[in-house]
Amino acid sequence: MAEDKSAQFDGMLFAMAQQHPGGVPELLDTIFGFLARKTDFYTGGGPGAAEKLVLGAFRKHEKSAVGVKEAAQKDRETRQKKQEEKKAKEREQDAKTAMQANEPRIQELTDEEAEKLQKEIDAEKNKPSGTPVSPVANDQAKGDATKTEEEEDEDAKGKVPPNAANGCDLPNYRWGQSLSEIELDVPLKVAPNLRLKSSDIVVVFEQQHLRVGVKGQTPIIDGDLPHRVKVEECTWFLEGKSGIHLTLEKINKMEWWDQLVTSDPLINTKKVSPEPSKLGDLDADTRPFVEKMMYDQRQKELGLPTSEDQKKQDLLKKFMEQHPEMDFSKAKFS
């Protein structure tokens, strides 16, 4: 009740505070000067009574203020923990979904059918009556492959390969990414006996700008983002003395970032390796396209036909069955 009663003077005290450019020390000096000039505050209660009264009021309100701050900090930590648990559950569910989906949804043939069809095609190619592939065609294919490699090398000039988290390790921080978010770790260089609190940290999220650092020091990061983020979904927390961990939610979940801020070196996004467990982050229209790309890449690595090759082979096989009178010994896929 005492606090509620004293709150009625907040407006008056706030107006007084505004008249003291020196801040709290100057305001306190005015109040204690008033008590000395206009009251017997210092002399009316005997030696030490005034000091005891001041310390009693100070400790009472200090305890209240610290309690409110600790409660707010605990509430932030609880919300952060719930958010981390929610994301962990989502990742776990995505991983289960990916494990259950043994075959991409866009696959037209089963592995057994694809293997059987590939054997038939190989056997057809190895028949004595078959016409070997033209050397000119071989040279053209090699030329196309060389040209593609040269184009990729040209595009990769001046770019660094991504780290294991599909981001970049830089002198002052390390970042990684999925299609939906950026994970950023910023180490803090502080004295061994200095323990930082959340109130000592400066983190400012804007749609296309990020600032991170310690109060009173030059920001560790202060730059424009290459793409926009959802400010309301971005979070951070202090990891003991080791540093700050930040999560930035991307607005466009169909692009890989090639840098965290525009002053960073570019990474080669063609070398990014998406995790299968992240397919759950994609929308229903985009996921089949990404699955098709991953499936075709796996088929190429195994030396098996891609989904497009399988379609062509299937069409050719059906056409051959319908037109046995035609000679397909020189047929080839383009």
Order of alpha helices (4+ residues) and beta strands (2+ residues): alpha-alpha-alpha-alpha-alpha-alpha-beta-beta-beta-beta-beta-beta-beta-beta-alpha-alpha
